[in-house]
Amino acid sequence: MPVLIGTSGWQYADWRGVLYPEGVPQRLWLERYAESFATVENNGAFYRLPKRETFESWRERTPDGFVMAVKASRFLTHIRRLKEPAEPVERLMNVARGLGPKLGPILLQLPPTLQADPVRLDACLSLFPADVRVAVEPRHPSWWTDETRGVLERHGAALCWADRLGRPVAPLWRTADWTYLRFHEGAANPWPHYGRQALATWAGRVGDDGYVYFNNDPGGAAVRNARQFTRAYARSSPAAPSAGPA
């Protein structure tokens, strides 16, 4: 599978004039987004899990080959804190399956206050179907242990690589045969853009099977950087990225 490059979400008012031309109604923004990028990370599902019919609508509104990653509900990661995960995982998968073949990885972003509990993580990961990719973004330093790495490797789950201000915020472990990379905030001007060197460095790390999402949405920075990263990755790898027109 090629590397897919996009942004974290698509419903941002200040992207009008950057990605969405004046006159394009908000109800058609997803269609317009999918003309430029082959994937999106649905981080809105973290705040409020949509109904299955909504996921089915997104499937119908996007072209063949489009992939939507889904950020797991905060009920599972932040309220339950991975405890008693069976019901929230089942509920998540029941609705997300509405995407059909367009369902990408599930992202488990853990609270920064959640200290390492590999046993709890292992139990949660064991509940996801074998055909669904899962990426995990721990944010407490206590997670950086061999035990955590072993749990991820055992389930084929990717440790989410994350960048803030041009630097990795976690070890660059490869715990799966695919990668998942998130850009949160760049150090270039204007804020929160990323500079060319930072993007080029990351482009050389990604590999040839993965997902790259820009979460630095203010002012359309994510859109511009996703386009720039597409070009940087094309220069660094013989495997051309699939990101739609850049």
C-alpha positions in Angstrom: 0.0 0.0 0.0 1.4 3.5 -0.8 1.9 6.3 1.7 -1.3 8.4 2.0 -1.0 12.0 2.9 -3.7 14.3 4.2 -4.9 16.4 7.1 -6.6 15.9 10.5 -10.1 16.9 9.7 -11.6 19.0 6.9 -14.2 21.3 8.5 -12.2 24.4 9.1 -13.7 27.8 8.3 -10.3 29.5 7.8 -9.5 27.0 5.0 -11.9 29.0 2.8 -9.7 30.6 0.1 -6.9 28.0 0.9 -8.6 24.8 -0.1 -12.3 25.7 -0.5 -13.0 28.4 -3.1 -15.5 31.1 -2.2 -18.9 30.0 -3.1 -18.4 26.3 -2.4 -21.0 25.5 0.4 -19.7 23.7 3.5 -21.9 20.7 2.8 -19.6 20.0 -0.2 -16.3 20.5 1.5 -15.6 16.8 1.9 -16.0 16.3 -1.9 -13.7 19.3 -2.5 -11.2 18.0 0.0 -11.2 14.5 -1.7 -10.2 16.2 -5.0 -6.9 17.2 -3.4 -6.1 14.5 -0.9 -6.6 10.7 -0.9 -7.0 10.4 2.8 -8.3 12.3 5.9 -8.1 11.7 9.6 -11.5 12.1 11.1 -10.7 13.6 14.5 -14.3 14.8 15.0 -15.2 11.3 16.0 -13.1 11.8 19.1 -15.5 14.4 20.4 -18.8 12.9 19.3 -19.1 9.5 17.7 -21.2 9.8 14.5 -24.0 7.4 13.6 -23.3 4.6 11.1 -25.4 6.4 8.5 -23.0 9.3 8.7 -20.0 7.1 8.0 -22.0 5.5 5.1 -22.6 9.0 3.7 -18.9 9.8 3.8 -18.2 6.6 2.0 -20.7 7.5 -0.8 -19.5 11.1 -1.1 -15.8 10.2 -1.6 -14.1 8.6 -4.6 -12.9 5.0 -4.9 -9.6 4.6 -3.1 -10.2 7.3 -0.6 -9.2 6.3 3.0 -10.6 7.8 6.2 -8.7 7.2 9.4 -10.8 7.5 12.6 -9.7 8.9 15.9 -11.3 6.7 18.6 -13.9 8.3 20.9 -12.7 10.1 24.0 -15.1 7.9 25.9 -12.8 5.0 25.3 -9.4 6.8 25.7 -10.0 9.7 28.0 -13.1 8.8 30.1 -12.7 5.1 30.4 -8.9 5.4 30.0 -8.9 2.0 28.2 -10.7 0.3 31.1 -13.6 -2.0 30.2 -13.0 -1.4 26.5 -15.3 -4.1 25.0 -18.4 -2.0 24.7 -16.8 1.2 23.4 -14.6 -0.7 20.9 -17.6 -2.6 19.6 -19.7 0.6 19.3 -16.9 2.3 17.5 -16.4 -0.5 15.0 -20.1 -0.9 14.4 -20.4 2.6 13.1 -17.0 3.0 11.5 -17.6 -0.1 9.4 -20.1 2.1 7.5 -17.0 3.3 5.6 -16.7 -0.1 4.0 -13.3 -0.4 2.1 -12.6 3.2 2.8 -12.0 2.6 6.5 -8.4 3.3 7.4 -6.6 2.9 10.7 -8.2 3.6 14.1 -6.1 6.1 16.1 -6.0 5.7 19.9 -4.6 8.9 21.2 -4.1 8.5 25.0 -4.4 11.3 27.5 -1.2 12.9 28.6 -2.0 12.1 32.2 -2.5 8.4 31.5 0.6 6.6 32.8 1.8 3.3 31.3 -0.5 0.3 31.7 0.6 -2.2 29.1 -1.8 -4.8 30.4 -4.8 -2.5 29.8 -3.5 -1.5 26.4 -3.1 -5.2 25.5 -6.6 -6.0 26.5 -8.0 -3.1 24.4 -6.0 -3.9 21.3 -7.1 -7.5 21.4 -10.7 -6.4 20.8 -10.1 -4.8 17.4 -10.8 -7.0 14.3 -7.7 -8.5 12.7 -8.4 -6.7 9.4 -8.4 -3.2 11.1 -5.2 -1.3 11.5 -4.7 0.5 14.9 -2.2 3.2 15.7 -1.5 4.2 19.3 -0.3 7.7 20.4 0.7 7.5 24.1 1.6 10.9 25.6 3.0 10.1 29.0 6.8 9.3 29.1 6.2 6.2 31.3 5.0 4.4 28.2 8.5 4.2 26.6 9.4 0.7 27.7 10.2 -2.6 26.1 6.9 -3.9 27.5 4.9 -1.3 25.7 6.8 -1.9 22.5 6.2 -5.6 22.8 2.4 -5.1 23.2 2.3 -3.0 20.1 4.4 -5.4 18.1 2.3 -8.4 19.2 -0.9 -6.8 17.9 0.7 -5.3 14.8 -0.3 -1.9 16.0 1.8 1.1 14.9 3.3 3.5 17.4 2.1 6.8 16.2 5.0 9.0 15.4 4.2 12.6 16.4 6.0 15.9 15.7 5.8 19.1 17.6 8.0 22.1 16.6 10.1 20.0 14.2 11.0 17.3 16.7 9.7 13.8 17.5 7.8 13.7 20.8 8.2 9.9 21.1 10.7 7.2 20.2 10.7 6.3 16.6 9.8 2.7 17.1 8.7 0.6 14.2 6.2 -1.7 15.8 4.3 -2.6 12.6 5.1 -3.0 8.9 3.3 0.4 8.3 3.7 3.8 9.8 1.4 6.5 11.2 2.7 10.0 11.4 1.0 13.1 12.8 2.3 16.7 12.6 1.0 18.9 15.4 2.8 22.2 15.3 5.6 23.5 13.1 8.4 25.9 14.1 8.5 27.9 10.8 6.9 31.2 10.1 4.0 31.9 10.0 2.9 29.8 12.9 2.1 26.8 12.9 3.7 26.0 9.5 6.5 23.5 9.0 9.7 24.4 7.1 11.1 22.5 4.2 14.0 20.9 6.1 11.7 19.4 8.8 9.4 18.0 6.1 12.3 16.6 4.1 13.7 14.9 7.2 10.4 13.2 8.0 9.8 12.2 4.4 13.0 10.1 4.6 11.7 8.2 7.6 8.2 7.2 6.5 8.8 4.1 4.4 6.5 2.9 1.6 3.3 2.0 3.5 1.8 4.5 5.9 -0.4 7.4 6.7 0.7 11.0 7.2 -1.7 13.7 8.7 -1.2 17.3 9.4 -3.0 18.5 12.5 -1.6 22.1 12.4 -4.9 23.4 10.9 -4.9 27.2 11.8 -4.7 29.4 8.8 -4.6 26.5 6.4 -1.1 25.5 7.4 -2.1 21.8 7.3 -3.2 22.1 3.7 0.0 23.8 2.6 2.3 21.5 4.5 0.5 18.4 3.3 1.0 19.5 -0.3 4.7 20.3 0.4 5.2 17.0 2.2 3.7 15.2 -0.9 6.4 16.7 -3.0 9.2 16.1 -0.4 8.2 12.4 -0.1 8.2 12.0 -3.9 11.7 13.3 -4.0 12.9 11.0 -1.2 11.2 7.8 -2.2 10.9 5.8 -5.4 7.3 4.9 -4.2 5.2 7.9 -5.3 2.8 9.0 -2.5 -0.9 8.8 -3.1 -2.3 12.2 -2.0 -4.3 13.4 -4.9 -3.4 16.5 -6.8 -1.0 18.7 -4.9 
